[in-house]
Amino acid sequence: MEVKLSREHLWLKEVHPFRFLIGITSHALHHWGEIVGMELPSKGMEIKKDEPIGTVETEKSVHDLYAPLTGKIVEVNPKWVNASQDQLKNFEFWDWILVLDANDPHEMTQLMTVKEYEHWVKEEQR
């Protein structure tokens, strides 16, 4: 399955129909800096597209995480729940943070391909 990306710098990989692994893009991690804290939503939480669902604290700032799709969180990666600052130093872009069952297939059309995301990031940096 093709990885899709959101304007909120999250990647999504469909692992079953309408079920997505979600992580933070390498672009965001590179620009945000080293992660020192993370607040993630709870399993079972219903989320709506574009609403805040958590935060990532870096040495530079605190960054909100916004829901890329509407749905229900069916799993939160236990590796990152209550992770220590030392553990968070090992966070990589391929690490997933949660699993989401999406409710609205039409929202998926608003996600970008890798190529579209790279182009969008370049335009945003201008």
Rosetta blueprint (number, residue, H / E / L):
1 M L
2 E L
3 V E
4 K E
5 L E
6 S L
7 R L
8 E L
9 H L
10 L E
11 W E
12 L E
13 K E
14 E E
15 V E
16 H E
17 P L
18 F L
19 R E
20 F E
21 L E
22 I E
23 G E
24 I E
25 T L
26 S H
27 H H
28 A H
29 L H
30 H H
31 H H
32 W H
33 G L
34 E L
35 I E
36 V E
37 G E
38 M E
39 E E
40 L L
41 P L
42 S L
43 K L
44 G L
45 M L
46 E E
47 I E
48 K L
49 K L
50 D L
51 E L
52 P E
53 I E
54 G E
55 T E
56 V E
57 E E
58 T E
59 E L
60 K L
61 S L
62 V E
63 H E
64 D E
65 L E
66 Y E
67 A L
68 P L
69 L L
70 T L
71 G E
72 K E
73 I E
74 V E
75 E E
76 V E
77 N L
78 P L
79 K L
80 W L
81 V L
82 N L
83 A L
84 S L
85 Q H
86 D H
87 Q H
88 L H
89 K L
90 N L
91 F L
92 E L
93 F L
94 W L
95 D L
96 W E
97 I E
98 L E
99 V E
100 L E
101 D E
102 A E
103 N L
104 D L
105 P H
106 H H
107 E H
108 M H
109 T H
110 Q H
111 L L
112 M E
113 T L
114 V H
115 K H
116 E H
117 Y H
118 E H
119 H H
120 W H
121 V H
122 K H
123 E H
124 E H
125 Q L
126 R L
